[in-house]
Amino acid sequence: MCNAFPQKTDSIINVNVKFGESGGKVSLDNIAKRVEAYKPKELVRYKMIKEYIEAKYGFKVHTAYITEDERDLGLSMYDAPNAVEEFKHPTGEKVEAIKDALIYLKITI
């Protein structure tokens, strides 16, 4: 018995659901499709962007470079408490690799 609701209930509702493919039964395939539609999109992390760039281009990029490119592209950002104020800006090659990764990972540009 659940102690979250200390009051006693006046009635009980019993629900019987039959799963199947015909005759008023609920299709498990339809339930699976609806569940899939409600799944939230996976969040893209800097780690994913870095891994993509290293695998495709063979070099590493600093997180600050990714942040700077996102800011330059007008993507929504939040103020990080550990943000670096001054750093070297990425080279053109790294900027293009970051843009490619953002497009590949379906970040709106």
C-alpha angles and dihedrals in degrees: 000000000000117000093199090092109038094184119093117244121239095213143019125218117208117199122193117193122188118203122209144093105276148029102042094315123139113249114229090207091058091049090051091051092050092048090051090052091055096051112115118241113261112257115243111232129199087247090062091050092049093048092050092050094046092048096046103033103024098233137092128240128205119243089238089061091054091048092049092050092048090051092047090051091052096245116157113270137178128216109260116208091222096048117146112235099200129027140138113280117240121261121251091258092056093044090055091047091051092049090049090051092049091051092045091050090047098245109159111253 
